[in-house]
Amino acid sequence: MPETIFDTGMFLLERFDFSKRGPEKHFYRIVEPDSVAILPITASGKIVIERQYRPAIRKYVYEIPAGHAEKGERMESAAMRELKEETGYRAGMLSHMFSAYKSPGLDTELLTFFLATGLKKGKPSPDPGEIITTRELSIGNLLEMIKSNRITDAKTIAATLFYVSFLH
């Protein structure tokens, strides 16, 4: 049975014992809500990305819209909400691309990736403390930013390469 070591209100740090082979060992994990990541594509084929300040690393990062699902919220609803809040865009169509664990050796969070098309521009309403600006980039520019390490956000890299490899 896991023991809660620390509860931030946003995530838990748990300790648990595990014995598959050999002596029992103590493991720690971060338990947090599952998240969504959205690759928004305009009618002209451009990708909407954000430049967002991330206090944890004290840097601005280029990334796709993303965020945690609220308790009981469907992933599709969370994706629509996060896209609207962070960019102002509403998607006419949302398609599931893939799901992946962020860091399965440490964290329980499962990221569900969506492709958003049929976009209609609106006004963003970011959460308090979020510092976000948006840009529209061609696939070529986005790939060049990934190749030159100007985009260092793993979810953005994964979504872009998945899209280019399997959907584009």
PEZIUR-V971009 format. One record per residue. N is the residue number from 1. PHI is phi in whole degrees, -180 to 180 (999 if undefined). PSI is psi in whole degrees, -180 to 180 (999 if undefined). D_CENTER is the distance of its C-alpha to the mean C-alpha in whole Angstrom. Layout:
BEGIN
((N/PHI/PSI/D_CENTER) (N/PHI/PSI/D_CENTER))
END
This chain:
BEGIN
((1/999/125/29) (2/-65/146/26) (3/-112/126/27) (4/-75/121/25) (5/-91/-38/26) (6/-154/137/24) (7/-126/114/22) (8/-89/-9/20) (9/90/-22/19) (10/-106/-35/16) (11/-152/164/16) (12/-113/149/19) (13/-109/121/20) (14/-118/151/23) (15/-117/139/26) (16/-148/159/27) (17/-99/143/30) (18/-143/132/29) (19/-140/101/32) (20/-98/-46/32) (21/-141/130/35) (22/82/-160/37) (23/-67/153/37) (24/-65/142/34) (25/-127/153/31) (26/-91/133/29) (27/-125/156/25) (28/-125/147/23) (29/-147/155/19) (30/-98/127/17) (31/-108/115/16) (32/-140/161/13) (33/-62/153/12) (34/-68/159/10) (35/-129/168/6) (36/-122/152/5) (37/-136/137/4) (38/-124/128/7) (39/-101/98/10) (40/-88/129/12) (41/-122/125/16) (42/-76/170/19) (43/-61/-28/22) (44/-87/5/24) (45/87/10/21) (46/-88/150/19) (47/-97/133/15) (48/-89/119/14) (49/-123/162/12) (50/-111/152/12) (51/-113/112/14) (52/-127/138/13) (53/-79/129/15) (54/-114/102/13) (55/-57/-33/16) (56/-59/-36/15) (57/-110/-1/16) (58/56/44/18) (59/-145/158/17) (60/-84/140/15) (61/-132/139/13) (62/-84/130/12) (63/-159/166/8) (64/-85/159/7) (65/-60/143/7) (66/-164/164/4) (67/173/169/6) (68/-73/146/8) (69/-78/144/10) (70/-79/158/14) (71/-55/126/17) (72/81/-2/18) (73/-83/136/16) (74/-69/149/15) (75/-60/-39/12) (76/-63/-42/13) (77/-66/-40/14) (78/-63/-40/11) (79/-65/-45/10) (80/-61/-44/13) (81/-64/-48/13) (82/-64/-42/10) (83/-59/-48/11) (84/-65/-48/14) (85/-60/-47/14) (86/-84/-31/12) (87/-118/-21/14) (88/88/-14/17) (89/-77/145/16) (90/-113/139/17) (91/-95/133/17) (92/-77/-29/20) (93/-145/138/18) (94/-124/126/15) (95/-123/133/15) (96/-68/130/13) (97/-97/-59/13) (98/-169/170/12) (99/-128/147/11) (100/-155/145/10) (101/-76/137/11) (102/-65/-50/9) (103/-156/80/13) (104/-65/-12/15) (105/-82/-9/18) (106/-138/-29/17) (107/-131/143/14) (108/-87/-9/14) (109/-63/127/10) (110/-106/125/10) (111/-94/129/6) (112/-110/123/8) (113/-100/135/7) (114/-125/149/10) (115/-101/126/12) (116/-111/125/14) (117/-131/176/17) (118/63/42/20) (119/-72/142/19) (120/-124/125/21) (121/-76/140/21) (122/-145/-162/21) (123/-101/128/21) (124/-70/158/17) (125/-141/71/18) (126/-64/156/15) (127/-63/154/15) (128/-56/135/18) (129/91/-14/18) (130/-81/129/15) (131/-114/103/16) (132/-133/134/15) (133/-125/152/16) (134/-116/156/16) (135/-141/156/17) (136/-111/124/18) (137/-124/148/18) (138/-71/160/20) (139/-58/-42/19) (140/-59/-45/21) (141/-64/-41/20) (142/-63/-45/17) (143/-63/-39/18) (144/-65/-39/21) (145/-66/-34/18) (146/-69/-48/16) (147/-61/-39/20) (148/-87/6/21) (149/68/23/18) (150/-80/-25/18) (151/-106/118/14) (152/-119/4/13) (153/-82/119/9) (154/-61/-39/9) (155/-68/-34/6) (156/-69/-43/8) (157/-63/-48/11) (158/-61/-47/10) (159/-64/-43/9) (160/-65/-48/12) (161/-68/-35/15) (162/-62/-48/14) (163/-59/-49/15) (164/-65/-39/18) (165/-76/-36/19) (166/-121/-20/19) (167/-119/-21/19) (168/-91/999/20))
END
